[in-house]
């Protein structure tokens, strides 16, 4: 179910695996001092847009209002059963595309850490994806010319760098 969601919506869906949160709590997670900030930064409008869409899709529900020391009461958001299933599947799934991997792999790894989960299954799956991407890009680059070849070679280098990063983490685990 995470398919068709924007990267920001995926990030908020994943963050709610940590438990029910107010929008201000989500903002803190993605803010300058939050654990997700280096991997994914989200501003207030982005968090609220993501929550609106996740609510509309039935992946998230508003549980009620909690008082706030600095403003009006805020709604508490939680995953629905369908949302929890989608978030869990998203968390386990390797990133299939390079831009997605650059944006979301570290977020998924931070979530594994915060949830106390073993990231090795994700890392092994991600390594396999990177290896397949490297091979496919090398084959395409061998047939390409000009600017397309330059672009494919760059992408292959990014896949190799991602694989080395993942293998380094696997060596630490």
C-alpha positions in Angstrom: 0.0 0.0 0.0 3.0 2.4 0.3 3.1 2.3 -3.5 1.6 5.5 -4.9 2.6 7.4 -1.7 5.0 10.3 -2.0 8.3 10.1 -0.2 7.0 12.4 2.5 3.9 10.3 3.0 6.0 7.2 3.2 8.3 8.9 5.8 5.3 10.0 8.0 3.7 6.5 7.6 7.0 4.9 8.8 7.4 7.4 11.6 4.0 6.4 13.0 5.4 2.9 13.6 7.0 4.5 16.7 3.4 4.9 18.1 0.7 7.5 18.1 2.0 11.1 17.6 0.7 14.6 17.3 1.8 16.6 14.3 4.2 18.5 16.5 5.8 15.3 17.6 6.3 14.3 13.9 7.8 17.7 13.2 10.3 17.2 16.0 11.3 13.8 14.6 12.0 15.4 11.2 13.3 18.7 12.6 16.9 19.8 13.0 17.4 18.0 16.3 15.3 14.9 15.4 16.6 11.5 14.5 15.3 11.6 10.9 16.6 15.0 10.0 19.8 14.0 8.4 18.0 11.5 6.2 14.7 13.3 5.6 13.7 16.8 6.6 10.0 17.7 6.7 8.5 21.1 7.4 5.1 21.7 8.9 3.2 22.0 5.6 4.7 18.7 4.4 3.8 16.8 7.5 0.2 18.1 7.5 -0.2 17.3 3.7 1.1 13.8 4.3 -1.2 13.3 7.3 -4.2 14.6 5.3 -3.5 12.1 2.5 -2.8 9.2 4.8 -6.1 10.0 6.6 -8.0 10.1 3.3 -6.5 6.7 2.3 -7.5 5.1 5.7 -3.9 4.4 6.6 -3.9 6.8 9.6 -6.7 7.8 12.0 -7.0 10.7 14.4 -7.5 9.3 17.9 -8.5 12.6 19.7 -7.1 15.8 21.0 -4.3 16.3 23.5 -3.6 19.6 25.3 -0.6 21.5 24.2 1.5 23.7 26.5 2.2 26.2 23.7 -1.0 26.4 21.7 -4.4 24.8 20.9 -4.9 21.1 21.5 -3.5 18.8 18.9 -4.9 15.7 17.2 -3.1 12.5 17.9 -2.5 10.4 14.8 -2.0 6.6 14.8 -1.8 3.9 12.1 -5.0 2.0 11.3 -4.6 -1.8 11.1 -4.3 -1.4 7.3 -1.8 1.4 7.8 0.3 -0.7 10.2 0.4 -3.5 7.7 1.4 -1.1 5.0 4.1 0.6 7.1 5.6 -2.8 8.2 5.7 -4.0 4.6 7.3 -0.7 3.6 9.9 -0.9 6.4 11.0 -4.4 5.3 11.1 -3.7 1.6 14.4 -2.7 0.0 14.3 0.5 -2.1 14.1 -0.4 -5.8 15.2 2.9 -7.3 18.3 5.0 -6.7 16.6 8.3 -5.8 14.3 6.4 -3.5 17.2 4.6 -1.9 19.1 7.8 -1.3 16.1 9.4 0.3 14.5 6.5 2.3 17.1 3.8 3.0 18.7 5.8 5.9 15.2 6.7 7.2 14.3 3.0 7.3 17.6 2.1 9.0 17.0 4.8 11.7 13.5 3.4 12.2 15.0 -0.2 12.6 17.4 1.3 15.2 14.7 3.2 17.1 12.3 0.2 17.1 15.1 -2.2 18.2 14.9 -4.3 15.1 17.6 -6.2 13.3 18.3 -4.3 10.0 20.1 -7.3 8.3 17.1 -8.6 6.3 16.6 -5.1 4.9 20.3 -4.7 4.2 20.6 -8.0 2.5 17.7 -7.2 0.3 19.0 -3.8 -0.5 22.4 -5.3 -1.4 20.7 -7.6 -3.9 18.8 -4.6 -5.4 22.1 -2.6 -5.7 23.8 -5.6 -7.4 21.0 -6.0 -9.9 21.0 -2.2 -10.6 24.8 -2.2 -11.1 24.5 -5.0 -13.7 21.6 -3.6 -15.5 23.2 -0.1 -15.7 26.5 -1.5 -16.9 24.8 -3.4 -19.7 22.8 -0.3 -20.7 25.8 2.0 -20.5 27.8 -0.4 -22.8 25.1 0.1 -25.5 24.6 3.8 -25.0 26.4 6.8 -26.3 26.8 10.5 -25.6 24.9 12.1 -22.7 22.8 9.0 -22.0 26.0 6.9 -21.5 27.4 9.5 -19.1 24.1 9.5 -17.1 24.1 5.7 -16.9 27.7 5.5 -15.8 26.9 8.0 -13.0 23.9 6.0 -11.9 26.0 2.8 -11.8 28.6 4.6 -9.6 25.8 5.7 -7.3 24.5 2.0 -7.1 28.1 0.9 -6.3 28.4 3.5 -3.6 25.1 2.4 -2.1 26.1 -1.2 -2.2 29.4 -0.4 -0.4 27.6 1.5 2.3 25.2 -1.4 2.8 28.1 -4.0 2.9 29.9 -1.8 5.4 26.8 -1.9 7.7 26.4 -5.6 7.2 30.1 -6.0 8.3 29.3 -4.1 11.5 26.1 -6.1 12.3 
